[in-house]
Amino acid sequence: MKTYLTWLYGVLMIVAGINHFVKPHFYKAFIPGWLPLLPVNYITGAVEVALGACLLIPVFRHYGALGLLLLMIIFLPLHTLDVFKENPAIGSKLLAYIRLPLQFVLIWWAWSIWRNH
């Protein structure tokens, strides 16, 4: 996979991870009620930042891609369930329908990076 696409994914994940700290309330609806809200949100944000940074460092790229692949697979059921909610966590049914196939793109993207590094 082209290096610039790897960098793009890394930067996107770093920005998404930072957003967990800047706008923690946005993620409240995504986190199952039986989990502690803020710790899960902040840990997820830190993991996203760390894995995104790993994509930017060639020696860690393979591990960062594998971590993102696993993380995106873990997130898949949450986004799948969101499609079926009356009031999706992402904000609207349309956004939930867009987000679900995007999750598969993110899984494929991480897998492609992992496979090629």
ChimeraX attribute file (.defattr): number of C-alpha atoms within 10 A of each C-alpha:
attribute: neighborCount
match mode: 1-to-1
recipient: residues
	/A:1	12
	/A:2	8
	/A:3	12
	/A:4	10
	/A:5	12
	/A:6	21
	/A:7	18
	/A:8	14
	/A:9	22
	/A:10	27
	/A:11	17
	/A:12	15
	/A:13	22
	/A:14	22
	/A:15	15
	/A:16	18
	/A:17	23
	/A:18	18
	/A:19	16
	/A:20	22
	/A:21	16
	/A:22	11
	/A:23	11
	/A:24	15
	/A:25	13
	/A:26	14
	/A:27	16
	/A:28	15
	/A:29	15
	/A:30	18
	/A:31	15
	/A:32	11
	/A:33	9
	/A:34	6
	/A:35	10
	/A:36	10
	/A:37	17
	/A:38	16
	/A:39	10
	/A:40	16
	/A:41	23
	/A:42	17
	/A:43	14
	/A:44	18
	/A:45	23
	/A:46	18
	/A:47	18
	/A:48	25
	/A:49	22
	/A:50	18
	/A:51	24
	/A:52	28
	/A:53	19
	/A:54	22
	/A:55	29
	/A:56	19
	/A:57	13
	/A:58	12
	/A:59	11
	/A:60	14
	/A:61	23
	/A:62	19
	/A:63	17
	/A:64	25
	/A:65	28
	/A:66	20
	/A:67	21
	/A:68	28
	/A:69	20
	/A:70	15
	/A:71	18
	/A:72	18
	/A:73	15
	/A:74	11
	/A:75	13
	/A:76	18
	/A:77	12
	/A:78	15
	/A:79	21
	/A:80	16
	/A:81	14
	/A:82	24
	/A:83	21
	/A:84	12
	/A:85	12
	/A:86	9
	/A:87	13
	/A:88	19
	/A:89	21
	/A:90	18
	/A:91	12
	/A:92	15
	/A:93	17
	/A:94	11
	/A:95	14
	/A:96	22
	/A:97	17
	/A:98	12
	/A:99	18
	/A:100	18
	/A:101	14
	/A:102	13
	/A:103	18
	/A:104	14
	/A:105	13
	/A:106	17
	/A:107	21
	/A:108	14
	/A:109	19
	/A:110	25
	/A:111	18
	/A:112	16
	/A:113	24
	/A:114	21
	/A:115	12
	/A:116	11
	/A:117	13
